[in-house]
Amino acid sequence: MVIKNLENKIKLVMIVSCLFMVGCIIISLGSIFTAKGMVDDAHKKVYVLDGNVPILVQRTTMDETLDVEAKSHVELFHHLFFTLAPDDKYINYTMEKAMYLVDETGLAQYNALKEKGFYNNIMGTSAVFSIFCDSIKFDKQQMTFTYYGRQRIERRTNILMRKLVTAGELKRVPRTENNPHGLLITNWRTLLNQDLEQKQKTIY
């Protein structure tokens, strides 16, 4: 009788011990997952100092901001490539910056214009080129874009407005100081480049 009671007590202790261990494991796993979730949430939060006041901002993934970054990248490239002044150092500087944002198709267009004496002509005529972006259509699924803009060419005696339409594709690359958006324009080509209007300047 005593032995039977002892066996029952041992079984009871074993059952209680097993339940206790299972409970500890469940609590431990729950704590780990909760802590991991808190750490992940903390990593998504960034504090920016405004003077001496920390401001909480939310981090976003590139997929969430791809549309904005792609259009900004395309606009920046066109600004660098098509904004020209009669200064060879300025032209070299902007072209060098632009070539970080495009593949060999951009370099090919630059070399073709250079061989034709386009940049020498700018310096010879003191022409100033500026670009205005009208719109950019971006297909997030296909990673393709079409750029619509107007180029203003101011010479000594006249001002010429031209319509410019280009197209290309985008691919993701590592972000660098020279390519902050982490995108590269590929298969870039000019679809349309035609005169809109020309105005004679009044010379006094």
N, C-alpha and C positions, 0 to 999 in steps of 0.2 A: 504493500500500500504506500509506504514511504517512498519507495523507488518510483512508483507510478506518478505520485505527486511531484517528485523531483524532475521527472522527464517532462511533465506538463509545464512546469515552471521554466525549464530550459527552452522548450519550444516557444513559450510566450516571450521570453527574453530575446530569442532569435527573431521572432516576428516583429517585435518592437524595434530591435536594432536595424532590421532590414528596412522597415518603414522610415526610421529616422535617417538612414543613409540615402534612401530615395528622396526624401524631403530635402536633405542637404544638397543633393545633386541638382534637383529642380530649382532650388533657391539660387545656387551658384550659377547655373546656366542662365537663369532669368537676370541675375545681376550683371553677367557678362554682356548679354544682348542689350540690356538697358544702358550700360556704360558705353558700349560701342555706338549705340544710337546717339547718345549725348555728345560723344567725341566727333562723330560725323557732322552733327548739327553745328558744333562749335567751329569745325573747319570751314563750314560754309559762310561763317560770319567773319567779317573783317572790320576792324576799327580804323577809321581815318581821322587824323588829327586836324581839326580846324582851329588853328592857333594852339591853345592848350586844352581844347575841349574835344574829347574822343566822340566820334559819331559812328554808330553802327551802320554798316552797309552790308548788303547781301551779295554773296558771290553767285555768278551764273556760269553755266557751261557754255562752250563755244557753239553748241547746237542751238542754244536759246538765242544767241546774238549773231548767228551766222549771217542772216539777211543784212543786218546793219553793218557788220564788219566787211562783208563782201562789197557792198556798195561804196563804203568808205575807201576800201583798198583800190577799187577801180577808179574812183574819182581822184584819189591822190596820184595815181599813176598818170592819168591824163593831164592833170594839172602840171606835173613835173615835165612831162614829155612835150606838151604843147604851149607852155608858157616860156617865151623866149625873148631875149633882149640882145641888143647889139654889143655883146660883151662875151668874148670867147671863154673867159674863166667862169662866168655865170652859166653859160650853156654846158660846159664840161661838168660843172658841179651838179646841175639839175639832171643831166643825162646819166651821170654816175649813180645818183640816187634812184632814178627811175628804173635802171637796169636791175636793181635788186628785187623789183616787184614783178618782173616779166621774164619769160624764158627767151630762148634764142630768136623767136619771131620778132620780138621788140628790138633786139640788137640788129637783126637783119634790116628792119625798116630804117633804123638810125644810120647804119652804114650806107644804105642806098641813098638816103638824103645827103649824107656827107659827100659821097662820091659825085653827086650831081652839083655840088657846090652850093647847096641850099643854105648852109650855115654861114658860109663866106658872103653870100648875097645879103643875108640879114645884117651883117656887120657893115657891108659896103653901102647899103641903102638906109641904115639906121632904123630899120623896121622894128616894131615892138609887137609881139604876139601874145595874146591872152585868150584864155578859154573859159567858157561859161557852160556849166552842166545844166541841161534841161531836165533830163530824167535818166534813170538807169533801170532796166528791166533785168531781174535776176531770177533764174529758175533754180530753186534749191535742190530739186531732185536730180536734175541733169548737171548742175554746177556750171551753167552757162550764163552769159550776160550779153546785153546789148546796151551800148552807151550812146545817148543822144545829146549833142552839145552844139554850141556855136563858137566859132573862133573869130576874134577881132584882130585884124591886121592893120596897124597904124603906120603909115609911111609919111614922108615929109609933105606930100601933096594930097593924099587921099586916105580914107578909112574904108577898108573892105571887111564885110561880114560874110563868113562862110558857114555852111551847115556841115556838121561832122557826125557821122554814124560809124561806130566801130563795134566789133563783136569778138568774143573769145570765150575761153573756159577758165575755170579756177580749180586749182588743186591745193590741198592742205600741205604745208611744210612747217618745220619747227619755227617758232617765233624767235626773232633776233632783233637786235637794236636797229638794224637797217630794214627789217621787215616785221614791224610790230603786230600786224594782223595775222601772221602765220598763213598767208595765202600767196599763191603764185599764178600770174596770168599766163595761160598757154594758148597756142594757136590763135594769137591775136592778129586781126586783120581789119582793114578799113573798108567799110561797105559803101560809104558815100562821103564825098568831100567836094561840095559844089558852092559856087558863089550865090549869095542871097542879094546883097546890095552893095553898091559902092558910092561913097559920098566924097565929093571934092572938099578939101579943107580951104578955108578962107585965109589967104596969106596977105598980111598987111606989110 
